[in-house]
Amino acid sequence: MKKSVLLVALSLATSVMTAQQNQVKNDSTKTQTLEEVLVQSIRVKPNAPITHSNVTKAQLEPRNLGQDLPVLLNYLPSVVTTSDAGAGIGYTGIRVRGVSPLSTNITINGIPYTDAESLGTFWVNLPDFSSSVESLQLQRGVGTSTNGSGAFGASINILTDAVSEKSSAEISNTFGSYNTRKHTVKFSTGKINDVFEVAGRLSQIKSDGYVDRAFSDLKSYFLQGTYNQNGTLIKALVFGGHEKTYQSWFGLTKEEIDQNRRQNPYTYDNEIDNYKQDHYQLHWNQKIDQNWSTNLGLNYTFGRGYFEQFRTDDEVSTYGGIVEATGVDSYGTPVTDLIRRRWLDNDYYVMNATANYSDTKLDLTFGGSYSTYDGDHFGEVIWAKQFAENASLRDQYYFGNGKKTDFSAFAKATYTLNSKIDVFGDLQFRNVGYKTSGLTSDLVNMLIDETYRFFNPKVGVTYQLAAHSNVYASYARANREPSRSDFESNPDVKSEQLNDFEIGWRYKKGALLLNVNSYYMQYNEQLILTGALDDVGSPVRTNSGDSYRLGLEVEAVYAFSDKLRVQPNITLSSNKNKQTFSQVDGALKDFGTTNISFSPEIVASNMFVYSPVKNLSLNLLTKFVGEQYMGNTDTKASRLESYLVNDFNISYRWNPKSVFKSVVVSALINNILNEEYVSNGYYYTYDDDWSVPGQVTTIEGAGYYPQATRNFLVGLTLKF
């Protein structure tokens, strides 16, 4: 840690990726392309009273060496990322302002990617998707109206590859620590007859993982065809992935980390997650005249897969008569050994339609979205010591179904009152229906039939102080429905509400860009992480009553010269449950005001970018995440220590005169000071009422996800 502090003294705090830097140069003059119109209904413009960061393909490329997209966004303000296998490949997660990933809304070309039923985002299902991203916008807070479930801490709006004017081909290979390798092939026909283009990508990523045997075997594809002429853009896309990852969802205990932080307690050789997901999208954007344009988006997503587990001395009663006992446990309960698979098979349909009117005073967008989700959940036994007399291999021991519909309509506008004042308004109505049938994996009837009607208003104003400076203020209301797992934990779970107040100042002059933003997020019945996991490794949430997040975000870009710039950001926050009750030793205890789980008070980043010669970039990246709690009672056992990590990234582009258009060599050394740190974990309690007769004692414990020590990735990209 002392060595890290020395580097921080040299480097301050970490990066905004170069998003803000390019925004300084380009946002005010850039002409909006037809591709950008695809996402204009959910993105905001530079001066909007919405707190946001923009990231482009050029900013992603230097570190796009196989790690998941959340890891590439690690240096944006208020962002904390984590990796189950420790090295950024496989299952990864992202939190913004301490908010659960289940409260972050993700869209791809305006189509919701966040899973409709679980509300989770599984980046592992789209490996190497960063190689097909043209740009993205991260909105912090409620943000503007978006399709799909509402944003409760952030939204990430992704735009895939734009039309290429010229034909091209690209081969990219990465090799690195833990037997990591990534192989990517891309192509584009360029515009044929100035109208058509076909482009595609194939990728494979493999890694053994930092954690023992926490391997990832990932494949993905991306194919798009585009028609673009006379103000008409029609884009058809098909993309997807197939992931196989070995079990590392449950982390390690503190004792196991002390023994060997890379160990994996699972020994069954096929304890894996095996899932496929395919996406089909069709977009039609029509520019009618100088003022009007329309967009229609259609989507079908097909997901299916399972995770496989070997179970020792499992209770036979949880398998509905399929297996017979081969012994009893210490309580006399009939048990047996078996191998099971738990399946998810789902279909997801979406239709979006929007229209936009824009002139010198008014920018108006209105539209609607309708989606329907149908997901089957079922389990099967693929081996057992002893099947029941009338049972056989692959018999299902539970089956459940979830159906969800989501209709939303919105209208939003920015109106320029005069040369100094822009007013923003956004009204959204959502109608969500969720209905379940059948059994859970615990053989419990799950019969949910809920309808939610949400009204989400948003207003804001931007005031231009001077040519290089403006201030803004906004208020946004958001409502969000519970997930399937929330209902499984508590059938009476409530929807959550958020009132988000933001006040900010933006300054941009010469070599300096500075953004300062304060926020107050006031929640009612916020669904917060308890710190515990369910039996499939998913986080458990509960309603917290009244809670709030109060914070200050500061980010800057300063160019000392055309060769050296620094990009720091820091978030200081207070995140509190106003009153917390929990069962302790058989009695309900009032803990008073406590910290919200997984919400550090300090998150800071910095990037030093040095370009000694043309086409060579040397980047020192630093990340600090303060102490945080994995539960909501501020107990010592639930505390995660702060950590400070430094990475080093180098990229060199050579433009030869023949054969290749360019040759790019990139290298990334992660955690250069070899820090042993933990970025994520879980906390649990249970009542022990049998050790001492007549006495109830609360037992607590925790699990941790150790992150990789020093490791490297080296990549070579050949562009034709």
Helices and strands as residue ranges (DSSP letters): H 2-11, H 19-26, H 34-37, E 52-56, H 57-60, G 61-63, H 69-72, E 79-83, E 92-96, G 101-103, E 104-108, E 111-112, G 123-125, G 129-132, E 133-140, E 154-160, E 168-176, E 180-188, E 196-207, E 216-229, E 232-246, H 254-259, E 272-287, E 292-315, G 316-319, E 327-328, E 334-358, E 362-384, E 396-416, E 421-438, E 449-466, E 469-480, H 484-489, E 496-509, E 512-524, E 527-533, E 539-543, E 546-559, E 564-584, E 587-595, E 602-610, E 616-625, E 628-629, G 636-638, E 639-640, E 643-654, E 662-670, E 678-688, E 697-706, E 711-719
